[in-house]
Amino acid sequence: MSLDALLRRRRRTFWEDFISSPLVFFARYLYRLFEQSAAESLLSNALDSDSIRVVCISDTHNAHNELPPLDKGDVLIHAGDLTNSGTLEEIRAALGWLNAQTHLHKVFIAGNHDTILADLDSNQRSTLLAQFHGLVYLQDSSTTVNVRGRELVIYGSPQTPRHGSWQFQYPRVHPLEADSSPVWSDIPPIVDVLVTHGPPAQHLDNEGAGCAALLHAVWRTRPALHVFGHIHGARGVERVRWTQVQEVYERISAGLGGWWDLVVMIGEMLRNRIWMMNGREGNGTILVNASALGGLRDEKRRGAIVVDI
């Protein structure tokens, strides 16, 4: 399967999922049912005075002028693939649009399509970015922003698992090797917002296109917010709470669990529901796949996703 087909592929039907693996089907269905109420409460409406509003967008692919106007907020994050072919002309146009936005802080990373940002040496890249002084570019690096006296540490990386001959790629890591892989070891232990081009495995990734090593890194760092894109057909918002329910769900979805694991997962879901009813629900991490383009031929134009942290 080509990378474009992978990114744009439609979600499988319930019947197709069931035929593929009844065990994985039930695990994913129950997990989504359990997490649905939490996800629905994440989309922002009225801004709390103590919150920071983060406007998330990704995978605009030269279509930035065709999108709905970006929502107002404190921090604007673009998670890569600003361009289609990665030419200098394309990146200048995309960065000009991004730089013109009115957000106090504007942070972006590259995606696999933004080849010019990999082809330029550090001096050439600095010269290019100096033309857009309102932007902060992250490439396996961090920045700290201040919003109304609160500091946010943001780490960004364009890396994705290898598929074809695109830029910013690394060999895909098997789930059994995720905890020993050095791929994401540069993510600092304390990070508030993680920005990667691709998703972690089993979360907003079209059932398995994400990275197992990245998932392990997110478990390790547990940021307040993780913004990504890359998989256009998996756009959405999810909250993970780092519970045994999540751990077992991820193990089953990766093909490493059995039916007994599903029984354990159901038991933990019931126990966690009681905890939540008693007000013991943790904040966890908000995951956002902010892909702007969608549809089988990328014909859809979708706006930003806004969350408060």
C-alpha positions in Angstrom: 0.0 0.0 0.0 1.3 3.4 -0.9 1.8 6.1 1.8 -1.0 8.3 0.3 -3.4 5.3 0.3 -2.5 4.6 3.9 -3.0 8.2 5.0 -6.4 8.5 3.3 -7.9 5.1 3.7 -11.4 5.0 5.0 -12.3 3.6 8.3 -13.3 -0.1 8.1 -16.9 -1.0 8.8 -17.9 -2.9 12.0 -18.3 -6.1 10.0 -14.9 -5.8 8.4 -13.3 -5.2 11.8 -15.1 -8.2 13.3 -14.1 -10.5 10.5 -10.5 -9.3 10.8 -10.3 -10.2 14.5 -13.2 -10.6 16.9 -11.0 -10.1 19.9 -9.6 -6.8 18.7 -13.0 -5.8 17.5 -14.5 -6.2 21.0 -11.5 -4.6 22.7 -11.7 -1.5 20.5 -15.4 -1.2 20.6 -15.5 -1.3 24.4 -12.5 1.0 24.8 -14.1 3.6 22.5 -17.4 3.3 24.4 -15.6 3.8 27.7 -13.6 6.8 26.5 -16.4 8.5 24.4 -17.9 10.6 27.2 -14.4 11.9 28.1 -13.5 12.8 24.5 -16.8 14.7 24.0 -15.9 17.0 26.9 -12.5 18.1 25.6 -13.6 20.4 22.8 -13.4 23.9 24.1 -16.2 26.4 24.4 -15.9 29.2 27.0 -12.3 29.8 28.0 -11.4 29.4 31.7 -9.2 32.2 32.9 -6.7 29.7 34.2 -6.6 27.7 31.0 -4.4 28.0 27.9 -6.2 27.7 24.7 -4.2 25.6 22.1 -5.3 25.7 18.4 -4.2 22.5 16.7 -3.9 22.0 12.9 -1.9 19.6 10.7 -1.6 18.3 7.2 -2.8 21.4 5.4 -0.8 20.3 2.2 -0.9 23.7 0.4 -4.6 24.1 1.0 -4.2 26.6 3.9 -6.2 29.3 2.0 -9.1 26.9 1.5 -9.6 26.1 5.2 -12.1 27.7 7.6 -10.5 30.6 9.5 -8.4 29.4 12.4 -10.0 29.8 15.9 -8.5 32.3 18.2 -6.3 31.1 21.0 -3.1 31.5 22.9 -0.9 28.9 21.1 -1.2 27.8 17.5 0.4 24.5 16.7 0.9 23.0 13.2 2.0 19.4 13.3 3.6 19.2 9.9 2.9 18.6 6.2 2.3 22.2 5.4 3.2 21.4 1.7 2.5 18.8 -0.9 5.8 18.5 -2.8 8.1 20.3 -0.3 9.4 22.9 -2.6 10.8 26.3 -1.5 7.9 28.1 -3.1 5.4 25.9 -1.3 7.0 26.3 2.1 7.3 30.0 1.8 3.6 30.3 1.0 2.6 28.0 3.9 4.8 29.8 6.4 3.5 33.2 5.2 0.0 32.1 6.0 1.0 30.6 9.4 3.0 33.7 10.3 0.0 36.0 9.5 -2.1 34.3 12.2 -2.8 36.4 15.3 -2.0 33.9 18.0 0.6 35.0 20.6 2.7 31.9 20.0 2.9 30.0 16.7 4.9 26.7 16.8 5.3 24.2 13.9 7.2 21.1 12.9 7.8 19.6 9.5 6.1 16.5 8.1 7.3 13.9 5.6 6.1 16.0 2.7 8.0 19.1 3.8 11.2 17.9 2.2 12.8 21.3 1.8 13.2 21.6 5.5 15.3 18.4 5.5 17.3 19.3 2.3 18.5 22.7 3.5 21.5 22.8 5.8 21.2 24.5 9.1 22.4 27.9 7.8 20.1 27.8 4.8 17.1 26.8 7.0 17.9 29.6 9.5 17.9 32.1 6.7 14.6 30.9 5.4 12.9 30.9 8.9 14.3 34.3 9.7 11.8 35.7 7.2 9.0 34.5 9.4 10.0 35.9 12.8 6.7 35.1 14.4 7.1 31.4 14.1 9.0 28.8 16.2 10.3 25.8 14.3 11.0 22.6 16.2 13.0 19.7 14.8 13.7 17.2 17.6 13.9 20.2 19.9 12.0 22.1 22.6 10.8 25.6 23.3 9.2 27.2 26.3 6.3 29.7 25.9 4.8 32.0 28.5 1.0 32.6 28.6 -0.4 34.8 31.3 2.4 33.8 33.7 2.2 30.1 32.9 5.0 28.3 31.1 4.5 25.5 28.7 7.4 23.3 27.5 6.7 22.2 24.0 8.8 19.5 22.2 8.4 18.9 18.5 9.6 16.2 16.1 8.8 15.5 12.4 9.9 11.8 12.5 7.5 9.1 11.4 8.0 5.3 10.7 9.5 4.6 7.3 7.0 4.1 4.5 8.5 4.8 1.0 11.3 7.3 0.5 10.0 10.4 2.3 12.0 12.6 4.6 12.2 12.5 8.4 11.7 8.7 8.7 13.1 5.8 10.8 12.6 2.1 10.7 9.3 0.9 12.1 9.6 -0.5 15.7 7.9 -3.8 16.6 5.7 -3.4 19.7 7.8 -6.0 21.6 10.8 -3.8 21.1 9.2 -0.4 21.8 10.5 -0.1 25.4 14.1 -0.6 24.3 14.0 1.5 21.2 16.1 4.8 21.3 14.0 6.4 18.6 12.1 8.8 20.9 14.7 9.0 23.7 15.3 12.7 23.1 11.9 13.7 24.4 12.6 15.4 27.7 11.2 13.8 30.9 9.1 16.9 31.6 7.1 18.2 28.6 3.7 19.8 28.6 2.9 19.7 24.9 4.3 17.0 22.6 4.1 17.7 18.9 4.9 14.9 16.4 3.9 14.4 12.8 2.6 10.9 13.3 0.4 9.3 15.9 1.2 6.8 18.7 0.1 3.3 18.0 -3.5 2.4 18.6 -4.7 5.9 19.1 -6.3 8.0 16.3 -4.1 6.1 13.8 -6.6 4.1 11.8 -6.1 1.0 13.8 -2.4 0.3 13.8 -0.6 2.8 11.5 0.9 4.7 14.5 4.3 4.1 16.1 4.7 1.6 19.0 7.9 3.3 20.2 6.2 6.7 20.2 3.4 5.2 22.3 6.0 4.0 24.8 7.5 7.5 24.9 4.1 9.1 25.6 3.6 6.6 28.4 7.0 7.7 29.8 6.5 11.4 29.6 2.7 11.8 29.9 2.3 15.3 28.5 -0.9 17.3 29.1 -1.4 17.5 25.3 -0.1 15.5 22.3 -0.7 17.0 18.9 -0.2 15.1 15.6 -1.6 14.4 12.2 -0.2 12.3 9.3 -3.1 9.8 9.2 -5.8 11.9 7.6 -8.6 9.4 8.1 -8.1 9.2 11.8 -8.8 12.9 12.8 -10.2 13.3 16.2 -9.7 13.8 19.9 -9.1 11.3 22.7 -8.1 11.4 26.3 -5.9 8.7 27.7 -5.6 8.2 31.5 -2.7 5.8 31.7 -4.8 3.1 33.3 -4.7 -0.7 33.1 -7.7 -0.5 30.8 -5.6 1.5 28.4 -2.6 -0.8 28.8 -4.6 -4.0 28.1 -6.5 -2.3 25.2 -3.2 -1.4 23.6 -1.8 -4.9 24.1 -4.8 -6.6 22.5 -4.9 -4.1 19.6 -1.2 -4.8 18.9 -2.0 -8.5 18.6 -0.2 -9.3 21.8 -3.2 -10.2 24.0 -5.8 -12.9 24.4 -9.4 -13.4 25.5 -8.4 -13.4 29.1 -6.9 -9.9 28.6 -10.3 -8.8 27.4 -12.0 -10.1 30.6 -9.4 -8.2 32.7 -10.0 -5.1 30.6 -13.8 -5.2 31.2 -13.3 -5.7 34.9 -10.9 -2.7 35.1 -13.4 -0.6 33.1 -16.1 -1.3 35.7 -13.7 -0.4 38.5 -12.6 2.8 36.8 -16.1 3.8 36.2 -16.8 3.6 39.9 -13.7 5.7 40.6 -14.8 8.3 38.1 -18.3 8.5 39.7 -16.5 9.2 43.0 -14.6 12.1 41.5 -11.3 10.3 41.1 -10.9 10.8 37.4 -7.4 12.0 36.5 -6.6 14.5 33.8 -4.4 12.2 31.8 -3.3 13.3 28.3 -5.3 14.8 25.5 -4.5 13.3 22.1 -5.4 15.4 19.0 -5.1 14.2 15.4 -5.6 17.6 13.8 -5.4 16.6 10.1 -7.0 19.3 8.1 -7.5 17.4 4.8 -9.8 14.4 4.7 -11.8 12.1 2.4 -10.6 9.4 0.1 -9.1 12.0 -2.3 -8.3 14.6 0.4 -11.3 16.6 -0.9 -12.5 17.7 2.6 -11.2 20.9 4.2 -11.5 20.8 7.9 -10.7 23.5 10.5 -8.5 23.5 13.6 -9.2 21.5 16.7 -9.2 23.6 19.9 -8.5 22.4 23.4 -7.8 24.1 26.7 -5.1 22.9 29.1 
